[in-house]
């Protein structure tokens, strides 16, 4: 990332507001934590269901619901994460743990999109049948999102 772009982001009036406000930064930070809870809180049970846990739970409606919740969580996490990043962009851009987290989030998002576009996902969310490819995607998803969560802490 060019340093000029990062500096301009740090000089952005919204970033300045986040830095100086007694209330705005904590509210955005709390919204980010809520977003992570929605994201991981929906992905974890969905992936575990795909992997065979909770077999009595009907797969199709559950997976569709968890996909919607996780998508909302990801969107909210991206917006609030960007706002939090804007407060100290030069410092975050130089932080290896932050870079690992962002890379893992990108990988997790790409995996989720690939799974959602797969025939296995369509079969699971219409007929409730879960194939080996979808199970592999779920195992990969669990690994990526838990690693991203740890990298962020």
SETILUM-429150 format. One record per atom (N, C-alpha, C): residue number from 1; atom name; z, y, x. Coordinates in pm, whole numbers, plus 50000, padded with zeros to 5 digits. Layout:
<rs>
<r i="NUM" at="CA" w="Z" v="Y" u="X"/>
...
</rs>
This chain:
<rs>
<r i="1" at="N" w="50000" v="49881" u="50083"/>
<r i="1" at="CA" w="50000" v="50000" u="50000"/>
<r i="1" at="C" w="50000" v="50124" u="50087"/>
<r i="2" at="N" w="49912" v="50216" u="50057"/>
<r i="2" at="CA" w="49912" v="50340" u="50136"/>
<r i="2" at="C" w="50042" v="50418" u="50116"/>
<r i="3" at="N" w="50093" v="50469" u="50228"/>
<r i="3" at="CA" w="50218" v="50543" u="50226"/>
<r i="3" at="C" w="50208" v="50666" u="50137"/>
<r i="4" at="N" w="50092" v="50729" u="50133"/>
<r i="4" at="CA" w="50074" v="50849" u="50052"/>
<r i="4" at="C" w="50095" v="50818" u="49904"/>
<r i="5" at="N" w="50041" v="50706" u="49860"/>
<r i="5" at="CA" w="50056" v="50666" u="49719"/>
<r i="5" at="C" w="50203" v="50639" u="49687"/>
<r i="6" at="N" w="50272" v="50571" u="49778"/>
<r i="6" at="CA" w="50413" v="50542" u="49757"/>
<r i="6" at="C" w="50497" v="50670" u="49756"/>
<r i="7" at="N" w="50466" v="50761" u="49845"/>
<r i="7" at="CA" w="50539" v="50889" u="49848"/>
<r i="7" at="C" w="50514" v="50967" u="49720"/>
<r i="8" at="N" w="50389" v="50968" u="49673"/>
<r i="8" at="CA" w="50357" v="51038" u="49548"/>
<r i="8" at="C" w="50431" v="50976" u="49431"/>
<r i="9" at="N" w="50443" v="50845" u="49430"/>
<r i="9" at="CA" w="50518" v="50777" u="49325"/>
<r i="9" at="C" w="50665" v="50817" u="49330"/>
<r i="10" at="N" w="50721" v="50824" u="49450"/>
<r i="10" at="CA" w="50860" v="50866" u="49465"/>
<r i="10" at="C" w="50882" v="51011" u="49422"/>
<r i="11" at="N" w="50778" v="51094" u="49432"/>
<r i="11" at="CA" w="50786" v="51234" u="49392"/>
<r i="11" at="C" w="50756" v="51256" u="49244"/>
<r i="12" at="N" w="50716" v="51151" u="49175"/>
<r i="12" at="CA" w="50683" v="51155" u="49033"/>
<r i="12" at="C" w="50804" v="51209" u="48954"/>
<r i="13" at="N" w="50783" v="51297" u="48858"/>
<r i="13" at="CA" w="50896" v="51352" u="48782"/>
<r i="13" at="C" w="50983" v="51245" u="48712"/>
<r i="14" at="N" w="50923" v="51138" u="48668"/>
<r i="14" at="CA" w="51002" v="51031" u="48605"/>
<r i="14" at="C" w="51094" v="50965" u="48708"/>
<r i="15" at="N" w="51044" v="50944" u="48829"/>
<r i="15" at="CA" w="51128" v="50887" u="48935"/>
<r i="15" at="C" w="51242" v="50981" u="48969"/>
<r i="16" at="N" w="51213" v="51111" u="48973"/>
<r i="16" at="CA" w="51317" v="51210" u="49001"/>
<r i="16" at="C" w="51423" v="51209" u="48890"/>
<r i="17" at="N" w="51379" v="51196" u="48766"/>
<r i="17" at="CA" w="51473" v="51188" u="48654"/>
<r i="17" at="C" w="51562" v="51065" u="48666"/>
<r i="18" at="N" w="51502" v="50951" u="48700"/>
<r i="18" at="CA" w="51580" v="50829" u="48719"/>
<r i="18" at="C" w="51685" v="50844" u="48829"/>
<r i="19" at="N" w="51649" v="50914" u="48936"/>
<r i="19" at="CA" w="51742" v="50932" u="49048"/>
<r i="19" at="C" w="51858" v="51025" u="49013"/>
<r i="20" at="N" w="51832" v="51128" u="48935"/>
<r i="20" at="CA" w="51936" v="51228" u="48912"/>
<r i="20" at="C" w="52015" v="51210" u="48782"/>
<r i="21" at="N" w="51963" v="51134" u="48689"/>
<r i="21" at="CA" w="52030" v="51120" u="48560"/>
<r i="21" at="C" w="52147" v="51023" u="48568"/>
<r i="22" at="N" w="52253" v="51059" u="48504"/>
<r i="22" at="CA" w="52370" v="50973" u="48498"/>
<r i="22" at="C" w="52347" v="50855" u="48404"/>
<r i="23" at="N" w="52254" v="50869" u="48308"/>
<r i="23" at="CA" w="52235" v="50768" u="48204"/>
<r i="23" at="C" w="52101" v="50695" u="48208"/>
<r i="24" at="N" w="51996" v="50762" u="48251"/>
<r i="24" at="CA" w="51862" v="50703" u="48240"/>
<r i="24" at="C" w="51846" v="50582" u="48332"/>
<r i="25" at="N" w="51885" v="50594" u="48457"/>
<r i="25" at="CA" w="51870" v="50479" u="48549"/>
<r i="25" at="C" w="51949" v="50357" u="48500"/>
<r i="26" at="N" w="52077" v="50372" u="48464"/>
<r i="26" at="CA" w="52150" v="50254" u="48415"/>
<r i="26" at="C" w="52087" v="50193" u="48289"/>
<r i="27" at="N" w="52030" v="50275" u="48202"/>
<r i="27" at="CA" w="51965" v="50222" u="48082"/>
<r i="27" at="C" w="51838" v="50144" u="48117"/>
<r i="28" at="N" w="51760" v="50197" u="48209"/>
<r i="28" at="CA" w="51638" v="50127" u="48252"/>
<r i="28" at="C" w="51675" v="49998" u="48324"/>
<r i="29" at="N" w="51779" v="50004" u="48407"/>
<r i="29" at="CA" w="51825" v="49885" u="48478"/>
<r i="29" at="C" w="51874" v="49779" u="48378"/>
<r i="30" at="N" w="51949" v="49820" u="48277"/>
<r i="30" at="CA" w="51996" v="49726" u="48174"/>
<r i="30" at="C" w="51877" v="49667" u="48097"/>
<r i="31" at="N" w="51777" v="49749" u="48068"/>
<r i="31" at="CA" w="51658" v="49699" u="48000"/>
<r i="31" at="C" w="51584" v="49597" u="48087"/>
<r i="32" at="N" w="51585" v="49619" u="48218"/>
<r i="32" at="CA" w="51521" v="49525" u="48310"/>
<r i="32" at="C" w="51595" v="49391" u="48309"/>
<r i="33" at="N" w="51726" v="49396" u="48308"/>
<r i="33" at="CA" w="51806" v="49273" u="48303"/>
<r i="33" at="C" w="51782" v="49201" u="48170"/>
<r i="34" at="N" w="51776" v="49275" u="48061"/>
<r i="34" at="CA" w="51744" v="49215" u="47931"/>
<r i="34" at="C" w="51607" v="49150" u="47935"/>
<r i="35" at="N" w="51511" v="49217" u="47995"/>
<r i="35" at="CA" w="51376" v="49161" u="48006"/>
<r i="35" at="C" w="51376" v="49030" u="48084"/>
<r i="36" at="N" w="51453" v="49026" u="48193"/>
<r i="36" at="CA" w="51463" v="48902" u="48271"/>
<r i="36" at="C" w="51527" v="48791" u="48189"/>
<r i="37" at="N" w="51627" v="48826" u="48109"/>
<r i="37" at="CA" w="51691" v="48727" u="48023"/>
<r i="37" at="C" w="51591" v="48672" u="47921"/>
<r i="38" at="N" w="51510" v="48760" u="47862"/>
<r i="38" at="CA" w="51408" v="48715" u="47767"/>
<r i="38" at="C" w="51305" v="48627" u="47837"/>
<r i="39" at="N" w="51259" v="48671" u="47952"/>
<r i="39" at="CA" w="51156" v="48599" u="48026"/>
<r i="39" at="C" w="51203" v="48461" u="48068"/>
<r i="40" at="N" w="51309" v="48456" u="48146"/>
<r i="40" at="CA" w="51361" v="48329" u="48197"/>
<r i="40" at="C" w="51423" v="48247" u="48084"/>
<r i="41" at="N" w="51487" v="48316" u="47991"/>
<r i="41" at="CA" w="51549" v="48248" u="47879"/>
<r i="41" at="C" w="51451" v="48181" u="47786"/>
<r i="42" at="N" w="51326" v="48221" u="47787"/>
<r i="42" at="CA" w="51223" v="48155" u="47707"/>
<r i="42" at="C" w="51146" v="48052" u="47791"/>
<r i="43" at="N" w="51123" v="48085" u="47917"/>
<r i="43" at="CA" w="51046" v="47994" u="48002"/>
<r i="43" at="C" w="51124" v="47865" u="48031"/>
<r i="44" at="N" w="51250" v="47878" u="48063"/>
<r i="44" at="CA" w="51330" v="47761" u="48100"/>
<r i="44" at="C" w="51333" v="47655" u="47990"/>
<r i="45" at="N" w="51371" v="47687" u="47866"/>
<r i="45" at="CA" w="51372" v="47581" u="47765"/>
<r i="45" at="C" w="51233" v="47530" u="47730"/>
<r i="46" at="N" w="51132" v="47616" u="47736"/>
<r i="46" at="CA" w="50995" v="47570" u="47707"/>
<r i="46" at="C" w="50949" v="47471" u="47813"/>
<r i="47" at="N" w="50971" v="47504" u="47939"/>
<r i="47" at="CA" w="50932" v="47412" u="48047"/>
<r i="47" at="C" w="51010" v="47282" u="48040"/>
<r i="48" at="N" w="51139" v="47292" u="48010"/>
<r i="48" at="CA" w="51219" v="47170" u="47998"/>
<r i="48" at="C" w="51173" v="47085" u="47880"/>
<r i="49" at="N" w="51132" v="47149" u="47771"/>
<r i="49" at="CA" w="51079" v="47072" u="47656"/>
<r i="49" at="C" w="50950" v="47002" u="47695"/>
<r i="50" at="N" w="50865" v="47071" u="47766"/>
<r i="50" at="CA" w="50739" v="47011" u="47811"/>
<r i="50" at="C" w="50766" v="46892" u="47903"/>
<r i="51" at="N" w="50870" v="46905" u="47985"/>
<r i="51" at="CA" w="50904" v="46798" u="48080"/>
<r i="51" at="C" w="50980" v="46681" u="48015"/>
<r i="52" at="N" w="51005" v="46690" u="47885"/>
<r i="52" at="CA" w="51063" v="46577" u="47815"/>
<r i="52" at="C" w="51205" v="46593" u="47766"/>
<r i="53" at="N" w="51270" v="46702" u="47802"/>
<r i="53" at="CA" w="51403" v="46727" u="47751"/>
<r i="53" at="C" w="51390" v="46774" u="47606"/>
<r i="54" at="N" w="51487" v="46751" u="47524"/>
<r i="54" at="CA" w="51487" v="46788" u="47383"/>
<r i="54" at="C" w="51370" v="46726" u="47306"/>
<r i="55" at="N" w="51350" v="46595" u="47315"/>
<r i="55" at="CA" w="51232" v="46532" u="47252"/>
<r i="55" at="C" w="51232" v="46543" u="47099"/>
<r i="56" at="N" w="51346" v="46565" u="47039"/>
<r i="56" at="CA" w="51350" v="46574" u="46892"/>
<r i="56" at="C" w="51305" v="46711" u="46843"/>
<r i="57" at="N" w="51296" v="46806" u="46933"/>
<r i="57" at="CA" w="51252" v="46940" u="46898"/>
<r i="57" at="C" w="51100" v="46941" u="46887"/>
<r i="58" at="N" w="51047" v="46979" u="46774"/>
<r i="58" at="CA" w="50902" v="46982" u="46754"/>
<r i="58" at="C" w="50838" v="47074" u="46858"/>
<r i="59" at="N" w="50748" v="47020" u="46937"/>
<r i="59" at="CA" w="50692" v="47093" u="47050"/>
<r i="59" at="C" w="50608" v="47213" u="47008"/>
<r i="60" at="N" w="50517" v="47194" u="46915"/>
<r i="60" at="CA" w="50418" v="47299" u="46885"/>
<r i="60" at="C" w="50481" v="47432" u="46844"/>
<r i="61" at="N" w="50563" v="47436" u="46739"/>
<r i="61" at="CA" w="50617" v="47567" u="46700"/>
<r i="61" at="C" w="50712" v="47626" u="46804"/>
<r i="62" at="N" w="50789" v="47540" u="46869"/>
<r i="62" at="CA" w="50882" v="47587" u="46971"/>
<r i="62" at="C" w="50808" v="47651" u="47087"/>
<r i="63" at="N" w="50705" v="47585" u="47136"/>
<r i="63" at="CA" w="50630" v="47638" u="47251"/>
<r i="63" at="C" w="50561" v="47769" u="47216"/>
<r i="64" at="N" w="50506" v="47778" u="47096"/>
<r i="64" at="CA" w="50442" v="47904" u="47055"/>
<r i="64" at="C" w="50544" v="48017" u="47050"/>
<r i="65" at="N" w="50663" v="47990" u="46995"/>
<r i="65" at="CA" w="50766" v="48093" u="46987"/>
<r i="65" at="C" w="50813" v="48135" u="47127"/>
<r i="66" at="N" w="50837" v="48039" u="47214"/>
<r i="66" at="CA" w="50884" v="48071" u="47349"/>
<r i="66" at="C" w="50778" v="48146" u="47428"/>
<r i="67" at="N" w="50651" v="48116" u="47404"/>
<r i="67" at="CA" w="50543" v="48188" u="47472"/>
<r i="67" at="C" w="50543" v="48335" u="47432"/>
<r i="68" at="N" w="50566" v="48362" u="47304"/>
<r i="68" at="CA" w="50569" v="48501" u="47258"/>
<r i="68" at="C" w="50689" v="48576" u="47317"/>
<r i="69" at="N" w="50805" v="48512" u="47318"/>
<r i="69" at="CA" w="50924" v="48576" u="47374"/>
<r i="69" at="C" w="50907" v="48602" u="47524"/>
<r i="70" at="N" w="50855" v="48502" u="47596"/>
<r i="70" at="CA" w="50839" v="48520" u="47741"/>
<r i="70" at="C" w="50734" v="48627" u="47772"/>
<r i="71" at="N" w="50629" v="48636" u="47692"/>
<r i="71" at="CA" w="50527" v="48739" u="47714"/>
<r i="71" at="C" w="50587" v="48878" u="47695"/>
<r i="72" at="N" w="50668" v="48894" u="47591"/>
<r i="72" at="CA" w="50735" v="49022" u="47569"/>
<r i="72" at="C" w="50830" v="49052" u="47685"/>
<r i="73" at="N" w="50907" v="48952" u="47729"/>
<r i="73" at="CA" w="50998" v="48970" u="47840"/>
<r i="73" at="C" w="50925" v="49011" u="47967"/>
<r i="74" at="N" w="50810" v="48948" u="47993"/>
<r i="74" at="CA" w="50732" v="48982" u="48112"/>
<r i="74" at="C" w="50681" v="49126" u="48104"/>
<r i="75" at="N" w="50631" v="49165" u="47988"/>
<r i="75" at="CA" w="50582" v="49303" u="47972"/>
<r i="75" at="C" w="50695" v="49404" u="47994"/>
<r i="76" at="N" w="50809" v="49379" u="47932"/>
<r i="76" at="CA" w="50923" v="49470" u="47947"/>
<r i="76" at="C" w="50973" v="49471" u="48092"/>
<r i="77" at="N" w="50976" v="49355" u="48157"/>
<r i="77" at="CA" w="51019" v="49348" u="48297"/>
<r i="77" at="C" w="50923" v="49424" u="48388"/>
<r i="78" at="N" w="50794" v="49415" u="48360"/>
<r i="78" at="CA" w="50695" v="49485" u="48443"/>
<r i="78" at="C" w="50711" v="49637" u="48429"/>
<r i="79" at="N" w="50728" v="49685" u="48307"/>
<r i="79" at="CA" w="50742" v="49829" u="48285"/>
<r i="79" at="C" w="50871" v="49881" u="48347"/>
<r i="80" at="N" w="50982" v="49814" u="48317"/>
<r i="80" at="CA" w="51110" v="49861" u="48371"/>
<r i="80" at="C" w="51116" v="49840" u="48523"/>
<r i="81" at="N" w="51057" v="49732" u="48571"/>
<r i="81" at="CA" w="51053" v="49709" u="48715"/>
<r i="81" at="C" w="50976" v="49816" u="48788"/>
<r i="82" at="N" w="50863" v="49857" u="48729"/>
<r i="82" at="CA" w="50785" v="49966" u="48789"/>
<r i="82" at="C" w="50867" v="50095" u="48794"/>
<r i="83" at="N" w="50938" v="50123" u="48686"/>
<r i="83" at="CA" w="51021" v="50244" u="48684"/>
<r i="83" at="C" w="51131" v="50237" u="48790"/>
<r i="84" at="N" w="51195" v="50123" u="48802"/>
<r i="84" at="CA" w="51299" v="50108" u="48905"/>
<r i="84" at="C" w="51240" v="50117" u="49045"/>
<r i="85" at="N" w="51122" v="50059" u="49065"/>
<r i="85" at="CA" w="51053" v="50066" u="49193"/>
<r i="85" at="C" w="51023" v="50212" u="49231"/>
<r i="86" at="N" w="50990" v="50295" u="49132"/>
<r i="86" at="CA" w="50950" v="50433" u="49159"/>
<r i="86" at="C" w="51063" v="50516" u="49218"/>
<r i="87" at="N" w="51187" v="50472" u="49203"/>
<r i="87" at="CA" w="51301" v="50547" u="49254"/>
<r i="87" at="C" w="51304" v="50547" u="49407"/>
<r i="88" at="N" w="51268" v="50433" u="49469"/>
<r i="88" at="CA" w="51266" v="50421" u="49615"/>
<r i="88" at="C" w="51145" v="50338" u="49658"/>
<r i="89" at="N" w="51026" v="50384" u="49633"/>
<r i="89" at="CA" w="50908" v="50300" u="49658"/>
<r i="89" at="C" w="50887" v="50265" u="49805"/>
<r i="90" at="N" w="50914" v="50356" u="49896"/>
<r i="90" at="CA" w="50894" v="50326" u="50038"/>
<r i="90" at="C" w="50990" v="50219" u="50085"/>
<r i="91" at="N" w="51114" v="50227" u="50040"/>
<r i="91" at="CA" w="51215" v="50128" u="50080"/>
<r i="91" at="C" w="51183" v="49990" u="50023"/>
<r i="92" at="N" w="51149" v="49987" u="49892"/>
<r i="92" at="CA" w="51117" v="49858" u="49830"/>
<r i="92" at="C" w="50993" v="49795" u="49891"/>
<r i="93" at="N" w="50892" v="49876" u="49920"/>
<r i="93" at="CA" w="50767" v="49824" u="49976"/>
<r i="93" at="C" w="50788" v="49764" u="50116"/>
<r i="94" at="N" w="50894" v="49802" u="50182"/>
<r i="94" at="CA" w="50924" v="49748" u="50316"/>
<r i="94" at="C" w="51025" v="49633" u="50311"/>
<r i="95" at="N" w="51073" v="49598" u="50194"/>
<r i="95" at="CA" w="51176" v="49496" u="50179"/>
<r i="95" at="C" w="51111" v="49358" u="50159"/>
<r i="96" at="N" w="51129" v="49265" u="50253"/>
<r i="96" at="CA" w="51066" v="49133" u="50241"/>
<r i="96" at="C" w="51109" v="49055" u="50116"/>
<r i="97" at="N" w="51234" v="49068" u="50074"/>
<r i="97" at="CA" w="51280" v="48997" u="49954"/>
<r i="97" at="C" w="51209" v="49052" u="49830"/>
<r i="98" at="N" w="51192" v="49184" u="49825"/>
<r i="98" at="CA" w="51120" v="49245" u="49712"/>
<r i="98" at="C" w="50975" v="49199" u="49710"/>
<r i="99" at="N" w="50912" v="49198" u="49826"/>
<r i="99" at="CA" w="50773" v="49154" u="49834"/>
<r i="99" at="C" w="50758" v="49008" u="49793"/>
<r i="100" at="N" w="50854" v="48926" u="49832"/>
<r i="100" at="CA" w="50853" v="48785" u="49791"/>
<r i="100" at="C" w="50867" v="48775" u="49640"/>
<r i="101" at="N" w="50958" v="48853" u="49582"/>
<r i="101" at="CA" w="50978" v="48851" u="49437"/>
<r i="101" at="C" w="50851" v="48890" u="49363"/>
<r i="102" at="N" w="50789" v="48998" u="49405"/>
<r i="102" at="CA" w="50667" v="49044" u="49339"/>
<r i="102" at="C" w="50556" v="48940" u="49352"/>
<r i="103" at="N" w="50546" v="48878" u="49468"/>
<r i="103" at="CA" w="50445" v="48772" u="49488"/>
<r i="103" at="C" w="50472" v="48653" u="49397"/>
<r i="104" at="N" w="50599" v="48614" u="49385"/>
<r i="104" at="CA" w="50634" v="48502" u="49298"/>
<r i="104" at="C" w="50610" v="48535" u="49151"/>
<r i="105" at="N" w="50637" v="48657" u="49111"/>
<r i="105" at="CA" w="50610" v="48699" u="48973"/>
<r i="105" at="C" w="50459" v="48694" u="48946"/>
<r i="106" at="N" w="50381" v="48740" u="49042"/>
<r i="106" at="CA" w="50235" v="48734" u="49025"/>
<r i="106" at="C" w="50188" v="48588" u="49015"/>
<r i="107" at="N" w="50243" v="48502" u="49099"/>
<r i="107" at="CA" w="50208" v="48360" u="49095"/>
<r i="107" at="C" w="50251" v="48296" u="48964"/>
<r i="108" at="N" w="50372" v="48327" u="48919"/>
<r i="108" at="CA" w="50421" v="48275" u="48792"/>
<r i="108" at="C" w="50337" v="48322" u="48675"/>
<r i="109" at="N" w="50296" v="48447" u="48678"/>
<r i="109" at="CA" w="50210" v="48501" u="48572"/>
<r i="109" at="C" w="50074" v="48433" u="48573"/>
<r i="110" at="N" w="50017" v="48415" u="48692"/>
<r i="110" at="CA" w="49888" v="48346" u="48703"/>
<r i="110" at="C" w="49899" v="48202" u="48652"/>
<r i="111" at="N" w="50008" v="48134" u="48686"/>
<r i="111" at="CA" w="50029" v="47998" u="48638"/>
<r i="111" at="C" w="50041" v="47997" u="48486"/>
<r i="112" at="N" w="50116" v="48091" u="48430"/>
<r i="112" at="CA" w="50132" v="48097" u="48284"/>
<r i="112" at="C" w="49998" v="48120" u="48216"/>
<r i="113" at="N" w="49917" v="48209" u="48271"/>
<r i="113" at="CA" w="49785" v="48234" u="48213"/>
<r i="113" at="C" w="49695" v="48111" u="48222"/>
<r i="114" at="N" w="49701" v="48042" u="48336"/>
<r i="114" at="CA" w="49621" v="47920" u="48353"/>
<r i="114" at="C" w="49665" v="47813" u="48253"/>
<r i="115" at="N" w="49796" v="47798" u="48237"/>
<r i="115" at="CA" w="49848" v="47699" u="48141"/>
<r i="115" at="C" w="49806" v="47736" u="48000"/>
<r i="116" at="N" w="49820" v="47864" u="47965"/>
<r i="116" at="CA" w="49785" v="47909" u="47829"/>
<r i="116" at="C" w="49636" v="47891" u="47798"/>
<r i="117" at="N" w="49553" v="47894" u="47898"/>
<r i="117" at="CA" w="49409" v="47878" u="47878"/>
<r i="117" at="C" w="49365" v="47731" u="47885"/>
<r i="118" at="N" w="49459" v="47641" u="47911"/>
<r i="118" at="CA" w="49423" v="47501" u="47930"/>
<r i="118" at="C" w="49412" v="47426" u="47798"/>
<r i="119" at="N" w="49337" v="47318" u="47804"/>
<r i="119" at="CA" w="49325" v="47230" u="47688"/>
<r i="119" at="C" w="49459" v="47164" u="47657"/>
<r i="120" at="N" w="49539" v="47137" u="47760"/>
<r i="120" at="CA" w="49670" v="47077" u="47741"/>
<r i="120" at="C" w="49762" v="47165" u="47659"/>
<r i="121" at="N" w="49755" v="47297" u="47681"/>
<r i="121" at="CA" w="49836" v="47391" u="47603"/>
<r i="121" at="C" w="49790" v="47391" u="47458"/>
<r i="122" at="N" w="49660" v="47396" u="47437"/>
<r i="122" at="CA" w="49608" v="47396" u="47300"/>
<r i="122" at="C" w="49651" v="47269" u="47227"/>
<r i="123" at="N" w="49646" v="47157" u="47297"/>
<r i="123" at="CA" w="49686" v="47030" u="47236"/>
<r i="123" at="C" w="49837" v="47029" u="47206"/>
<r i="124" at="N" w="49917" v="47081" u="47296"/>
<r i="124" at="CA" w="50062" v="47082" u="47277"/>
<r i="124" at="C" w="50103" v="47175" u="47163"/>
<r i="125" at="N" w="50034" v="47288" u="47150"/>
<r i="125" at="CA" w="50073" v="47386" u="47049"/>
<r i="125" at="C" w="50006" v="47364" u="46914"/>
<r i="126" at="N" w="49917" v="47268" u="46905"/>
<r i="126" at="CA" w="49859" v="47235" u="46775"/>
<r i="126" at="C" w="49902" v="47097" u="46729"/>
<r i="127" at="N" w="49895" v="47000" u="46818"/>
<r i="127" at="CA" w="49926" v="46862" u="46782"/>
<r i="127" at="C" w="50062" v="46816" u="46831"/>
<r i="128" at="N" w="50123" v="46892" u="46920"/>
<r i="128" at="CA" w="50252" v="46853" u="46976"/>
<r i="128" at="C" w="50242" v="46749" u="47086"/>
<r i="129" at="N" w="50120" v="46717" u="47130"/>
<r i="129" at="CA" w="50098" v="46618" u="47236"/>
<r i="129" at="C" w="50104" v="46688" u="47371"/>
<r i="130" at="N" w="50185" v="46632" u="47463"/>
<r i="130" at="CA" w="50203" v="46694" u="47594"/>
<r i="130" at="C" w="50149" v="46599" u="47701"/>
<r i="131" at="N" w="50046" v="46645" u="47771"/>
<r i="131" at="CA" w="49983" v="46564" u="47874"/>
<r i="131" at="C" w="50040" v="46589" u="48013"/>
<r i="132" at="N" w="49992" v="46512" u="48108"/>
<r i="132" at="CA" w="50041" v="46519" u="48246"/>
<r i="132" at="C" w="50011" v="46654" u="48311"/>
<r i="133" at="N" w="49894" v="46711" u="48282"/>
<r i="133" at="CA" w="49859" v="46840" u="48341"/>
<r i="133" at="C" w="49953" v="46951" u="48297"/>
<r i="134" at="N" w="49990" v="46947" u="48170"/>
<r i="134" at="CA" w="50084" v="47048" u="48119"/>
<r i="134" at="C" w="50222" v="47027" u="48180"/>
<r i="135" at="N" w="50262" v="46904" u="48200"/>
<r i="135" at="CA" w="50391" v="46876" u="48265"/>
<r i="135" at="C" w="50392" v="46928" u="48409"/>
<r i="136" at="N" w="50283" v="46911" u="48479"/>
<r i="136" at="CA" w="50273" v="46962" u="48615"/>
<r i="136" at="C" w="50284" v="47115" u="48615"/>
<r i="137" at="N" w="50216" v="47179" u="48522"/>
<r i="137" at="CA" w="50224" v="47325" u="48510"/>
<r i="137" at="C" w="50366" v="47372" u="48480"/>
<r i="138" at="N" w="50437" v="47295" u="48396"/>
<r i="138" at="CA" w="50575" v="47331" u="48361"/>
<r i="138" at="C" w="50668" v="47315" u="48481"/>
<r i="139" at="N" w="50651" v="47210" u="48556"/>
<r i="139" at="CA" w="50734" v="47189" u="48675"/>
<r i="139" at="C" w="50710" v="47301" u="48777"/>
<r i="140" at="N" w="50584" v="47337" u="48795"/>
<r i="140" at="CA" w="50548" v="47447" u="48885"/>
<r i="140" at="C" w="50609" v="47578" u="48834"/>
<r i="141" at="N" w="50599" v="47601" u="48704"/>
<r i="141" at="CA" w="50653" v="47721" u="48641"/>
<r i="141" at="C" w="50803" v="47733" u="48666"/>
<r i="142" at="N" w="50875" v="47626" u="48642"/>
<r i="142" at="CA" w="51020" v="47627" u="48665"/>
<r i="142" at="C" w="51053" v="47669" u="48808"/>
<r i="143" at="N" w="50983" v="47609" u="48903"/>
<r i="143" at="CA" w="51006" v="47638" u="49044"/>
<r i="143" at="C" w="50979" v="47784" u="49077"/>
<r i="144" at="N" w="50865" v="47834" u="49029"/>
<r i="144" at="CA" w="50825" v="47971" u="49061"/>
<r i="144" at="C" w="50921" v="48073" u="49001"/>
<r i="145" at="N" w="50951" v="48059" u="48872"/>
<r i="145" at="CA" w="51033" v="48161" u="48805"/>
<r i="145" at="C" w="51177" v="48159" u="48855"/>
<r i="146" at="N" w="51231" v="48042" u="48884"/>
<r i="146" at="CA" w="51366" v="48039" u="48941"/>
<r i="146" at="C" w="51370" v="48098" u="49082"/>
<r i="147" at="N" w="51265" v="48073" u="49158"/>
<r i="147" at="CA" w="51255" v="48133" u="49292"/>
<r i="147" at="C" w="51242" v="48286" u="49282"/>
<r i="148" at="N" w="51164" v="48334" u="49187"/>
<r i="148" at="CA" w="51149" v="48479" u="49168"/>
<r i="148" at="C" w="51282" v="48542" u="49128"/>
<r i="149" at="N" w="51355" v="48474" u="49041"/>
<r i="149" at="CA" w="51485" v="48524" u="49000"/>
<r i="149" at="C" w="51580" v="48533" u="49119"/>
<r i="150" at="N" w="51582" v="48431" u="49203"/>
<r i="150" at="CA" w="51668" v="48433" u="49322"/>
<r i="150" at="C" w="51624" v="48539" u="49423"/>
<r i="151" at="N" w="51494" v="48554" u="49440"/>
<r i="151" at="CA" w="51444" v="48655" u="49535"/>
<r i="151" at="C" w="51481" v="48795" u="49490"/>
<r i="152" at="N" w="51490" v="48815" u="49359"/>
<r i="152" at="CA" w="51525" v="48946" u="49306"/>
<r i="152" at="C" w="51672" v="48980" u="49318"/>
<r i="153" at="N" w="51753" v="48883" u="49344"/>
<r i="153" at="CA" w="51897" v="48907" u="49355"/>
<r i="153" at="C" w="51933" v="48922" u="49500"/>
</rs>
